[in-house]
């Protein structure tokens, strides 16, 4: 009697490959966090600059301070 058998071989995961995968994931997560922090810093700087504009500068830009109040008060994680 003949039996058919199916053999499935998973690729071997070496300690080095596993370490590289973990390190790669960590580094990509770290870069994503860094990118978010850069965006937040940019928003903070822009809002501080808006808050520091004089009345004349605001008028030149076609803005009034009451228009900016909401934007200036937003936390950095809010676009």
Rosetta blueprint (number, residue, H / E / L):
1 X L
2 X L
3 X L
4 X L
5 X L
6 X L
7 X L
8 X L
9 X L
10 X L
11 X L
12 X L
13 X L
14 X L
15 X H
16 X H
17 X H
18 X H
19 X H
20 X H
21 X H
22 X H
23 X H
24 X H
25 X H
26 X H
27 X H
28 X H
29 X H
30 X H
31 X H
32 X H
33 X H
34 X H
35 X H
36 X H
37 X H
38 X H
39 X H
40 X H
41 X H
42 X H
43 X H
44 X H
45 X H
46 X H
47 X H
48 X H
49 X H
50 X H
51 X H
52 X H
53 X L
54 X L
55 X H
56 X H
57 X H
58 X H
59 X H
60 X H
61 X L
62 X L
63 X L
64 X L
65 X H
66 X H
67 X H
68 X H
69 X H
70 X H
71 X H
72 X H
73 X H
74 X L
75 X L
76 X L
77 X L
78 X L
79 X L
